[in-house]
Amino acid sequence: MFFERPEAGERALLVHCHFTRPQRDALDSSVDEFIELVRAAGVSPVYLESTRRDDATPRYLIGAGKVEEMAELVAAHDIDVVLFNHSLSPSQERNLEKVLQCKVVDRTGLILDIFAQRARSHAGKLQVELAQLEHISTRLIRGWTHLERQRGGIGLRGPGESQLETDRRLLRERIKTIRRRLQKIDAQHQQGRRARNRAELPTVALVGYTNAGKSTLFNALTASTVLVKDQLFATLDTTMRALELPGFGRLVLADTVGFVSNLPHQLVDAFKATLDEAAEADLLLHIVDASAADLREQFVAVERVLEEIGAEDLPCICVMNKSDLLAPAAAGPGEALAAGDHPAANTGSLSDRVTVSARTGAGLDRLREALIAALDEDRWNGELQLAPGDARLRARLFAMGAVQSEHIAEDGSVTLNLAHRRKLLQRILQAEGKSLPTA
């Protein structure tokens, strides 16, 4: 399939192979999403080569005959790079480049390139660099195959071998340096989370598939101006803002990086400091693009990443976004999901589902109510008796906004009517040698 009017940038031949064996079907990614990823990387797709096989070949992933056809296309259309919608082994990349005579990049390399272009913060740049270095560390040999290789014996050690060893050593040292810096950043993030806990502020993290509208919803709820673009991976760095909910109080809302199907493990590992904001949140808002044709696949892809980072058991609200793009008369995939016909219908961690449009503001009041209801599940309401000497504890409870009313008796004892998060109240009272009344 040819593309019309390619934009400026590298000219690319896109390759997608549908593997018919059941064990390979789960690894197939959407062709439309692949094309969007290519455009998000600033590359101009010229031709899409789609093929079908029972299983992958160890030499080229696809058949040798199809590779020869692609070589003719590369030569005829002045192709700069061939992009695969699959993960390639280092040997497969080298074999393909020998035949095609141009650069070959797999799906992992493509996503890493997009992340490298979008990272803005110091932590984000370090995380992307770490993932890239780990990805290319097994592909270094490609740049030195034209030099003499080591065959053993005195005088037969070629420059290619020594240069390769030098590059690998420098890579290992750089990876260690980046890991140390990321550990410091992670410690800073943990300190920030401890400070929020001391301030009794719950954290709500927005998670979801890339381009599901998380940043638009974040701006609509917090009146912020976080970058919003209709493109994949527009947001890479976590942004946090305070949100005041009427009748509840303040909380911290975190906008996180979007997920994608077959997200490279290097990125999951490298972005640990960022993804921990989701893993250690009090509540997740799983933002779903209700208008997406592959909505179910996107939902499952996000659930898999949440499992990888240990956040699968956190309380969660499923937010069906972009309801303004659904036809009112037709029951689209988003409406079916909102009705309960979706993979999470029987998920215990899913506490609610809300349909909204972050762009128009429709449904945001219902979302705020759902937020309060979900956070109130950890809320304790009741009376607490304090002695006259508990003035410091009384002042602390007032400062955190937990006191709804109080009654002071003639002997100086105080009865407080409290309403706040149970875990925080328990922690504060335990520090003073007290506990919450059981009933």
C-alpha positions in Angstrom: 0.0 0.0 0.0 1.4 3.4 -1.0 0.9 6.5 1.0 -0.1 9.8 -0.6 2.0 13.0 -0.4 4.7 11.9 2.1 5.8 14.7 4.4 9.3 15.9 4.9 11.7 13.5 6.7 13.2 10.1 6.2 11.3 8.0 3.7 10.3 4.7 5.2 9.1 1.3 4.0 6.8 -0.2 6.7 6.6 -3.9 7.2 3.8 -5.7 9.1 3.5 -9.5 9.2 0.5 -11.3 10.5 1.6 -14.6 12.1 -1.3 -17.1 12.0 0.0 -19.4 14.8 -1.9 -18.7 18.1 1.2 -18.0 20.1 2.2 -15.3 17.6 -1.3 -13.7 17.4 -0.9 -12.1 20.8 2.3 -10.3 19.6 0.7 -8.7 16.6 0.1 -5.0 16.9 -2.4 -2.7 15.2 -1.3 -1.6 11.7 -3.0 1.7 12.1 -1.2 2.3 15.4 2.1 1.3 13.8 1.5 4.0 11.1 0.7 6.6 13.8 3.9 5.7 15.6 5.9 6.2 12.4 4.4 9.6 11.8 4.9 10.5 15.5 8.6 9.8 14.9 8.7 12.4 12.1 9.2 9.8 9.4 7.4 9.8 6.1 5.7 6.4 5.3 6.1 5.7 1.6 4.9 2.1 1.3 3.3 -0.5 3.6 4.4 -4.1 3.0 1.9 -6.4 4.7 2.4 -10.2 4.6 1.2 -13.3 6.3 3.1 -16.3 7.7 2.6 -19.3 10.0 5.6 -18.3 12.1 8.7 -16.2 12.1 11.9 -17.3 10.3 15.2 -17.1 12.3 17.1 -15.4 9.5 14.8 -12.5 8.4 11.6 -12.9 10.6 9.8 -13.0 7.2 10.4 -15.1 4.1 13.5 -14.6 1.9 11.4 -14.0 -1.2 9.5 -11.2 0.5 12.9 -9.6 1.5 14.0 -9.7 -2.1 10.8 -7.9 -3.1 11.4 -5.3 -0.4 14.9 -4.7 -1.7 13.5 -3.8 -5.1 11.1 -1.4 -3.4 13.9 0.2 -1.4 15.9 0.8 -4.6 13.0 2.0 -6.7 11.5 4.5 -4.2 14.7 5.9 -2.6 13.9 4.4 0.8 16.0 5.6 3.8 14.8 3.2 6.5 12.8 0.0 6.8 10.6 -0.1 9.9 9.2 -3.4 11.3 6.1 -3.6 13.4 7.8 -6.4 15.3 10.8 -6.9 17.6 13.9 -8.1 15.6 16.9 -9.9 17.0 20.3 -8.3 16.4 21.2 -11.0 13.8 17.9 -10.4 12.0 18.6 -6.7 11.8 22.1 -7.3 10.3 20.8 -9.9 7.8 18.1 -7.6 6.6 20.4 -4.6 6.3 22.8 -6.6 4.2 20.1 -7.5 1.7 18.1 -4.2 1.8 21.2 -2.0 1.8 19.6 0.6 4.2 18.9 1.1 7.9 16.5 -1.4 9.5 14.6 -0.5 12.8 12.2 -2.6 14.7 9.2 -1.6 16.8 11.2 -1.2 20.0 13.8 1.0 18.3 11.0 3.1 16.8 9.3 3.7 20.2 12.7 4.5 21.8 13.3 7.1 19.1 10.0 8.8 19.7 10.8 8.9 23.5 14.2 10.4 22.8 12.5 13.2 20.8 9.9 14.0 23.4 11.8 13.7 26.7 12.1 17.2 28.3 13.0 16.7 32.0 16.4 15.7 33.2 15.0 12.4 34.6 13.1 11.7 31.4 16.2 12.2 29.2 18.2 9.9 31.5 15.5 7.2 31.4 15.3 7.3 27.6 19.1 7.2 27.3 19.3 4.2 29.6 16.7 2.3 27.5 18.5 3.2 24.3 21.9 2.1 25.5 20.5 -1.2 26.7 18.8 -1.7 23.4 21.8 -1.0 21.2 24.4 -2.8 23.4 23.7 -6.1 21.6 23.8 -4.4 18.2 27.2 -2.7 18.4 28.8 -5.3 16.1 27.0 -3.9 13.1 29.2 -0.8 13.0 32.5 -2.8 13.0 31.9 -5.7 10.6 34.0 -4.0 7.9 37.1 -4.3 10.2 39.3 -7.3 10.8 37.9 -9.8 13.4 39.9 -11.6 16.0 40.9 -15.1 14.9 43.2 -16.0 17.7 47.0 -16.0 18.0 49.7 -13.4 18.3 49.5 -10.6 15.7 46.1 -11.6 14.6 44.0 -9.4 16.9 42.3 -6.9 14.5 41.3 -3.3 15.3 37.6 -4.2 15.0 37.8 -6.4 18.1 39.6 -3.9 20.3 37.3 -1.1 19.2 34.2 -3.3 19.9 35.5 -4.1 23.4 36.2 -0.4 24.0 32.7 0.6 23.0 31.1 -2.1 25.1 33.1 -1.1 28.1 32.2 2.6 27.7 28.5 1.6 27.3 28.6 -0.4 30.5 30.2 2.5 32.4 27.6 4.9 31.0 24.8 2.6 31.9 26.1 2.3 35.5 26.4 6.1 35.8 22.8 6.6 34.5 21.5 4.0 36.9 23.1 5.7 39.9 21.6 9.1 38.8 18.2 7.5 38.4 18.5 6.0 41.9 19.0 9.5 43.3 16.0 10.8 41.4 13.9 7.9 42.6 15.0 8.7 46.2 13.9 12.3 45.6 10.5 11.1 44.3 10.1 8.9 47.4 10.9 11.8 49.6 8.2 13.8 47.8 5.7 11.0 48.3 6.5 10.9 52.0 6.0 14.6 52.3 2.6 14.3 50.6 1.7 11.5 53.1 2.7 13.7 56.0 0.5 16.4 54.6 -2.4 13.9 54.4 -2.8 14.4 50.7 -4.1 11.4 48.7 -2.6 10.9 45.2 -4.7 10.0 42.2 -2.7 8.9 39.1 -4.0 9.1 35.5 -3.0 6.0 33.5 -4.1 4.7 30.1 -3.2 4.1 26.6 -1.2 6.7 24.7 -3.4 9.4 23.1 -6.4 8.5 25.2 -6.8 12.1 26.4 -5.1 11.9 29.8 -3.4 15.3 29.6 -6.6 17.0 28.3 -8.6 15.5 31.2 -5.7 16.6 33.6 -6.0 20.2 32.3 -9.8 20.1 32.6 -9.7 19.0 36.2 -6.9 21.2 37.4 -7.1 24.2 35.1 -3.5 23.5 34.1 -1.8 24.0 30.7 0.0 20.7 30.2 1.0 20.1 26.6 -1.9 18.5 24.7 -1.4 17.0 21.2 -3.3 14.6 19.1 -0.3 12.3 18.8 1.2 9.2 20.4 3.4 9.8 23.5 2.8 13.6 23.7 3.4 13.3 27.5 6.6 11.6 28.8 7.2 13.4 32.1 5.0 13.1 35.1 3.2 16.3 36.0 1.5 16.8 39.4 -1.0 19.4 40.5 -3.2 19.9 43.5 -7.0 19.4 43.0 -9.7 20.7 45.4 -12.8 18.6 45.6 -15.9 20.2 47.2 -16.9 18.3 50.3 -13.6 16.3 50.4 -10.6 18.6 50.4 -7.3 18.6 48.5 -5.6 15.7 46.6 -2.7 15.4 44.2 -3.4 14.5 40.6 -0.6 13.0 38.6 -0.5 12.9 34.8 1.8 9.9 33.7 3.3 8.6 30.5 0.9 6.7 28.2 1.2 3.0 27.6 1.2 1.1 24.3 0.8 -2.5 23.2 4.0 -4.5 23.4 5.7 -1.7 25.3 9.4 -2.5 25.3 10.6 -3.9 28.6 13.6 -1.5 28.5 11.1 1.3 28.8 9.2 -0.3 31.7 12.5 -0.8 33.6 14.0 2.6 32.7 10.8 4.6 33.6 10.5 2.9 37.0 10.9 6.2 38.8 8.1 7.7 36.7 5.8 4.7 36.8 6.2 4.4 40.6 3.9 7.4 40.9 1.2 5.2 39.5 2.2 2.1 41.5 2.1 4.0 44.8 -1.0 6.1 44.2 -4.0 5.9 46.4 -6.3 5.6 43.4 -6.0 5.1 39.6 -8.0 6.7 36.9 -7.7 4.4 33.9 -8.5 6.7 30.9 -9.9 4.9 27.9 -10.5 6.3 24.4 -14.2 5.4 24.0 -14.0 6.1 20.3 -11.0 3.7 19.6 -11.8 0.8 17.3 -9.3 -1.5 19.2 -10.6 -0.3 22.6 -10.5 -3.8 24.2 -6.9 -4.4 23.1 -5.8 -1.0 24.5 -7.5 -1.7 27.8 -5.8 -5.1 28.1 -2.4 -3.6 27.2 -2.7 -1.0 30.0 -3.7 -3.7 32.5 -0.6 -5.8 31.5 1.7 -2.8 32.2 0.0 -2.2 35.5 0.7 -5.8 36.5 4.3 -5.3 35.6 4.7 -2.4 37.9 2.7 -4.0 40.7 -0.3 -1.7 40.5 -2.9 -4.2 39.4 -4.6 -4.4 42.9 -5.0 -0.6 43.4 -8.5 0.8 43.5 -9.4 2.1 40.0 -12.0 4.1 38.2 -12.4 3.4 34.5 -13.0 6.7 32.7 -14.5 6.4 29.2 -13.1 9.6 27.5 -13.9 11.2 24.2 -17.6 10.5 24.5 -18.2 13.5 22.2 -16.8 11.4 19.3 -19.4 8.7 19.7 -22.5 8.8 17.5 -25.5 9.2 19.7 -27.7 6.8 17.8 -25.1 4.0 17.4 -23.8 1.9 20.3 -20.1 2.2 19.7 -17.4 0.2 21.5 -17.2 2.9 24.2 -20.9 2.6 25.0 -20.7 -1.1 25.2 -17.8 -0.8 27.6 -19.6 1.8 29.7 -22.4 -0.7 30.0 -20.1 -3.3 31.5 -19.4 -5.4 28.4 -15.6 -5.2 28.5 -12.5 -7.0 29.9 -12.7 -5.3 33.3 -16.3 -6.1 34.0 -15.3 -8.7 36.5 -12.1 -7.1 37.8 -12.2 -6.7 41.6 -10.0 -3.6 41.6 -12.4 -1.7 39.3 -14.6 0.4 41.6 -16.5 2.5 39.0 -16.9 3.5 35.4 -17.6 7.1 34.3 -18.2 8.4 30.7 -16.8 11.9 30.1 -15.6 14.2 27.4 -12.5 16.0 28.6 -12.6 18.3 25.6 -16.2 19.5 26.1 -16.4 19.0 29.9 -19.3 16.6 29.8 -19.4 14.2 32.7 -16.7 15.9 34.7 -19.0 16.5 37.6 -19.9 12.8 37.7 -16.2 12.0 37.7 -15.6 14.3 40.6 -18.4 12.6 42.5 -16.9 9.2 41.7 -13.5 10.4 42.9 -14.9 11.4 46.2 -16.9 8.2 46.6 -13.8 6.0 45.8 -11.6 8.0 48.2 -14.3 8.0 50.8 -14.1 4.1 51.0 -10.9 4.7 53.0 -12.7 7.5 55.0 -13.6 7.2 58.7 -16.5 9.1 60.2 -17.0 9.1 64.0 -16.4 10.7 67.3 -13.1 10.8 69.2 -12.6 11.6 72.8 -9.6 13.7 73.8 -8.3 14.5 77.3 -7.4 18.1 78.2 -3.7 17.4 77.7 -4.2 16.3 74.1 -4.0 19.9 72.8 -1.3 19.1 70.3 -3.2 16.2 68.7 -6.4 18.4 68.6 -4.5 21.1 66.8 -3.1 18.5 64.3 -6.5 17.2 63.5 -7.9 20.7 63.0 -4.9 21.6 60.7 -5.5 18.6 58.4 -9.2 19.4 58.1 -10.4 16.3 59.8 -12.6 18.0 62.4 -16.2 18.5 61.4 -17.4 19.8 64.8 -16.3 19.7 68.5 -17.8 19.8 72.0 -15.8 20.9 75.0 -17.0 19.5 78.4 -16.8 21.3 81.7 -13.8 19.2 82.8 -11.8 20.3 79.7 -12.2 17.0 77.8 -13.0 17.3 74.1 -15.3 15.3 71.8 -14.4 15.7 68.1 -16.6 14.6 65.2 -14.0 13.5 62.6 -14.2 12.7 58.9 -10.9 11.8 57.1 -8.8 9.0 55.6 -8.8 6.0 57.9 -5.1 5.1 57.4 -3.8 8.6 58.1 -6.0 9.0 61.1 -4.7 5.7 62.5 -1.1 6.7 61.8 -1.5 10.0 63.6 -3.3 8.6 66.6 -0.8 5.7 66.9 2.1 8.3 67.1 0.3 9.7 70.2 -0.4 6.2 71.7 -4.1 6.2 70.7 -6.3 4.4 68.3 -9.6 4.9 66.4 -12.7 3.8 68.2 -13.8 0.4 66.8 -17.5 1.3 66.5 
